[in-house]
Structures are given as C-alpha cells and as structure tokens.
Amino acid sequence: MRVISGSAKGRPLKAVPGNGTRPTTDKVKEAIFSIIGPYFEGGTVLDLFAGTGGLGIEALSRGMEHGIFIDMEYKSIEVVKGNLKAASFSDQAEVYRNEAGRALKVLAKKEAAFDLVFLDPPYRMKNGTELMTEMHERHLLNRGATIVLEFESSHRYPEQLEHFQGVRQAVYGETTVHVYRYEPEDEQGGADNE
C-alpha cells in the first residue's frame, strides 16, 4: 500500500494489524480518484471509517488542505497517525477515536463542513444512506461536496437520495464504489433569492 499520486507520491503506508480492517486496494483507490479528482484545489476531507487512513491521505496528497480521520479501533488510530507522519501530513490532519454517529455529532458542534467524504464502513454495516442523511441534517457538507461510499457488491444503494445526486457507480470484484454529489434543495424564501 502506498500513496499513488500528488505531493506524497510513492510513500509507503502501513496496514492495520490483524484481519479487522479491509484496506482499499491501490487499484480501487486509483479508480476512485480518477472519478472524483484526480486533484483538488484546497478543501477539507473527512475519512469516517479511516482504517489505515489511506483514502484521506491520498486526498491530502492530491491537494486537499485539511483532513479529519475517525475510527473507533485503537489499532487503526495508531496506524493512521503513523501513516500521516510517514506522508508528512500530521500538521494538516486531526485524528479522533470515536464511533461514526457520535463523531458526526461532535463535528457538527465544531461547525465542521466538508468538501469530500469517504464512507467505507465495515461490510456488515449497511448504514451509508443514514450517515449521508445525518450529515445533511447536521450541516456537515458544503454544497457540491463529493461523497464516496464503498460497500460490498452484493448490497445495493439507491442511485439518488434526497439532497444527493448519484454521479457514478463502479464495481471492482467484491467492492462497489458509489459516488454522490451533495446538491441540497434551496430553502424557499431565503436571503439568496433577493
């Protein structure tokens, strides 16, 4: 596992010990960034089920300014911190050990807002759409934000969701990647309409 492109290209990334995490392969990572990027001019990325932190680190390497990495496993948090250090992004990142739903509440209190979100929950969890809806309700997404949902190919998520436009879906063996764009409805009668 390595950083594929950008300022930290070629830096090796460590995996989380044991079988509890399923790192996104370099092939899938390359495919994801060819859909959503491949490069960025600033912005903030959220890697919500960070695992090794590989997706968020790749986004930082390709131009995102700041990253927040969340995982509930202590081993993952240690690996994320080590990988950020190896890629020289420690000063552009925050790493928190927390469960995804609780983390979103904390981030809302901090008034965080994201331009890119990676959702790669364990395959047994099928709550991607609930997490996206919660991000909308908690105002955690900037208009036009990209959400990358990675899940087991045997599962299905809707093409469109309220406030989210499906951009692309791609299947890579056991893994499916669904990319959404955040397009919230304009509130009627707001100051923007004057």
PEWOBEL-V195963 format. One record per run of one state. SS is the DSSP state (~ for helix, > for strand, _ for the rest). FROM is the first residue (numbers start at 1). TO is the last residue. If there is no record, write none. Layout:
SS|FROM|TO / SS|FROM|TO
This chain:
_|1|1 / >|2|2 / _|3|11 / >|12|12 / _|13|25 / ~|26|36 / _|37|43 / >|44|47 / _|48|53 / ~|54|61 / _|62|65 / >|66|71 / _|72|73 / ~|74|86 / _|87|89 / ~|90|92 / >|93|97 / _|98|99 / ~|100|109 / _|110|113 / >|114|119 / _|120|127 / ~|128|137 / _|138|140 / >|141|152 / _|153|160 / >|161|161 / _|162|163 / >|164|172 / _|173|174 / >|175|182 / _|183|190 / ~|191|193 / _|194|194
